[in-house]
Amino acid sequence: MGKINKREIIIEEAAKIFKAKGFAASSMRELAEQVGVEAASLYNHIRSKDEILEEICFKVAHIYMSSILAVDDLEISSTEKIKRIISAHIQLVTTHSNDVAVANVDWKNLSETKKNLYKEIRKGYEQRIAAIIKKGIETGEFKDVNVSVALFTLLSAIRWVEQWFKPNRSISAEELEKDMITLLINGLKK
């Protein structure tokens, strides 16, 4: 197995452990056992547990930012933009739940510099969604609601999916996405 593949496996397994136990309670020794290598061998692929956390958090942040930037560039209604944002969130949560869980909870364990950068990225993402909501209110697509309330209700509703959704539930990822869009958009639409 090549260095890149082993690194990806290490990060994937680390995300599972971090999600289950939390970053602080997880050990490199435990990760090594899970991956099936000696603890010292992990350092051939990664520098530290902190590096793994950074990679997971910033990978998730990058995916979210890429999705909002793609939506921002489209000449479509605010309603359609919000639908696409919800879809992107649901797809990421249902396909990378461990990474999303770690990024949502354990980002607070990043180094101070990385934590500040992560918060800046997150704030920029939230501001872009808020701007879409605000424009939708201004154009009459959405009800005249407080933009912050709409933004954080939307993001909070999506965030719980990571904790609740399991592939073996009685609802598919596609059905979940459709239902979430219906419920959240109907709450905003005028």
C-alpha positions as CSV (number, residue, x, y, z in Angstrom):
1,M,0.0,0.0,0.0
2,G,1.5,3.4,-1.0
3,K,2.2,6.2,1.4
4,I,-0.8,8.3,0.2
5,N,-3.3,5.4,0.6
6,K,-2.0,4.5,4.0
7,R,-2.3,8.2,5.0
8,E,-5.9,8.3,3.8
9,I,-6.7,5.1,5.8
10,I,-5.1,6.6,8.9
11,I,-7.1,9.8,8.6
12,E,-10.3,7.9,7.9
13,E,-9.8,5.6,10.9
14,A,-8.8,8.6,13.1
15,A,-12.1,10.4,12.2
16,K,-14.1,7.3,13.3
17,I,-12.2,7.2,16.6
18,F,-12.4,11.0,17.2
19,K,-16.1,10.9,16.5
20,A,-16.7,8.0,18.9
21,K,-14.4,9.2,21.7
22,G,-13.6,12.8,21.0
23,F,-10.2,14.2,19.9
24,A,-8.8,14.6,23.4
25,A,-9.7,11.1,24.6
26,S,-8.2,9.4,21.5
27,S,-4.7,8.2,21.3
28,M,-2.2,7.5,18.6
29,R,-1.6,4.0,20.0
30,E,-5.4,3.3,19.6
31,L,-5.2,4.6,16.1
32,A,-2.2,2.4,15.3
33,E,-4.1,-0.7,16.5
34,Q,-7.1,0.2,14.4
35,V,-5.0,0.7,11.3
36,G,-2.9,-2.4,12.1
37,V,0.5,-0.9,12.4
38,E,3.0,-0.1,15.1
39,A,2.5,3.3,16.7
40,A,5.9,4.4,15.6
41,S,5.0,3.5,12.0
42,L,2.1,6.1,12.0
43,Y,4.7,8.8,12.0
44,N,6.0,7.7,8.6
45,H,2.6,9.0,7.3
46,I,1.6,11.8,9.6
47,R,3.4,14.2,12.0
48,S,0.9,14.2,14.8
49,K,-2.7,13.8,16.0
50,D,-3.1,17.5,15.7
51,E,-2.2,17.3,12.0
52,I,-4.9,14.7,11.5
53,L,-7.4,17.0,13.2
54,E,-6.4,19.9,11.0
55,E,-6.7,17.8,7.8
56,I,-10.2,16.6,8.7
57,C,-11.5,20.1,9.8
58,F,-10.0,21.9,6.8
59,K,-11.1,19.3,4.3
60,V,-14.7,19.7,5.5
61,A,-14.4,23.5,5.5
62,H,-13.0,23.4,2.0
63,I,-15.9,21.3,0.7
64,Y,-18.4,23.6,2.3
65,M,-16.7,26.7,0.9
66,S,-16.4,25.1,-2.6
67,S,-20.1,24.4,-2.6
68,I,-21.1,27.9,-1.6
69,L,-18.8,29.5,-4.1
70,A,-20.2,27.4,-6.9
71,V,-23.7,28.4,-5.8
72,D,-22.8,32.1,-5.5
73,D,-21.6,32.1,-9.1
74,L,-24.9,30.9,-10.5
75,E,-27.6,33.2,-11.9
76,I,-30.5,31.4,-10.1
77,S,-33.1,32.4,-7.5
78,S,-32.3,32.7,-3.8
79,T,-34.6,29.8,-3.2
80,E,-32.7,27.6,-5.6
81,K,-29.4,28.6,-4.1
82,I,-30.6,27.7,-0.6
83,K,-31.9,24.3,-1.9
84,R,-28.5,23.6,-3.4
85,I,-26.7,24.6,-0.2
86,I,-29.0,22.2,1.8
87,S,-28.3,19.5,-0.7
88,A,-24.6,20.0,-0.5
89,H,-24.8,19.8,3.3
90,I,-26.9,16.7,3.4
91,Q,-24.7,14.9,0.8
92,L,-21.6,15.7,2.8
93,V,-23.1,14.6,6.1
94,T,-24.5,11.4,4.7
95,T,-21.3,10.5,2.8
96,H,-18.6,11.7,5.3
97,S,-20.4,11.7,8.6
98,N,-17.3,11.0,10.7
99,D,-15.4,13.9,9.2
100,V,-18.4,16.3,9.6
101,A,-18.9,15.2,13.2
102,V,-15.2,15.8,14.0
103,A,-15.2,19.2,12.3
104,N,-18.4,20.2,14.1
105,V,-17.2,19.3,17.5
106,D,-13.4,19.0,17.7
107,W,-12.4,22.1,15.8
108,K,-12.1,23.7,19.2
109,N,-9.0,21.5,19.7
110,L,-7.1,23.0,16.8
111,S,-4.1,25.1,17.6
112,E,-4.9,28.8,18.3
113,T,-3.7,29.9,14.8
114,K,-5.6,27.1,13.0
115,K,-8.7,27.6,15.2
116,N,-8.8,31.3,14.2
117,L,-8.4,30.4,10.5
118,Y,-11.1,27.8,10.8
119,K,-13.5,30.3,12.5
120,E,-12.7,32.8,9.7
121,I,-13.6,30.3,7.0
122,R,-16.8,29.3,8.9
123,K,-17.8,32.9,9.4
124,G,-17.3,33.6,5.7
125,Y,-19.4,30.7,4.8
126,E,-22.2,31.8,7.2
127,Q,-22.0,35.3,5.8
128,R,-22.5,34.1,2.2
129,I,-25.6,32.1,3.2
130,A,-26.9,35.1,5.2
131,A,-26.4,37.3,2.1
132,I,-28.5,34.8,0.0
133,I,-31.2,34.8,2.6
134,K,-31.2,38.6,2.8
135,K,-31.4,38.9,-1.0
136,G,-34.3,36.4,-0.9
137,I,-36.1,38.6,1.6
138,E,-35.4,41.8,-0.4
139,T,-36.7,40.2,-3.6
140,G,-39.8,38.9,-1.9
141,E,-39.0,35.2,-2.3
142,F,-38.7,34.8,1.4
143,K,-40.7,35.9,4.4
144,D,-39.4,39.0,6.2
145,V,-37.6,37.2,9.0
146,N,-34.5,37.9,11.0
147,V,-31.6,36.8,8.8
148,S,-29.5,35.4,11.7
149,V,-32.5,33.4,13.0
150,A,-33.1,32.0,9.5
151,L,-29.4,31.2,9.0
152,F,-28.8,29.5,12.3
153,T,-32.1,27.6,12.2
154,L,-31.1,26.3,8.7
155,L,-27.6,25.3,9.8
156,S,-28.7,23.8,13.1
157,A,-31.4,21.7,11.4
158,I,-28.9,20.3,9.0
159,R,-26.2,19.7,11.7
160,W,-28.4,17.3,13.6
161,V,-28.5,15.0,10.6
162,E,-24.9,13.9,11.3
163,Q,-26.0,12.6,14.7
164,W,-29.2,11.0,13.6
165,F,-28.9,9.7,10.1
166,K,-27.6,6.1,9.6
167,P,-27.6,4.4,6.1
168,N,-29.8,1.6,7.5
169,R,-32.6,3.9,8.7
170,S,-36.0,3.7,7.2
171,I,-35.2,6.7,5.1
172,S,-32.6,7.0,2.3
173,A,-30.1,9.8,2.0
174,E,-32.1,11.0,-1.1
175,E,-35.4,11.0,0.7
176,L,-33.8,12.8,3.7
177,E,-32.4,15.5,1.4
178,K,-35.8,16.0,-0.3
179,D,-37.6,16.2,3.0
180,M,-35.1,18.6,4.5
181,I,-35.3,20.9,1.5
182,T,-39.1,20.8,1.6
183,L,-39.3,21.6,5.3
184,L,-36.6,24.3,5.4
185,I,-37.5,26.1,2.2
186,N,-41.2,26.1,3.0
187,G,-40.4,27.8,6.3
188,L,-38.6,30.6,4.4
189,K,-40.8,30.9,1.3
190,K,-43.3,33.7,1.2
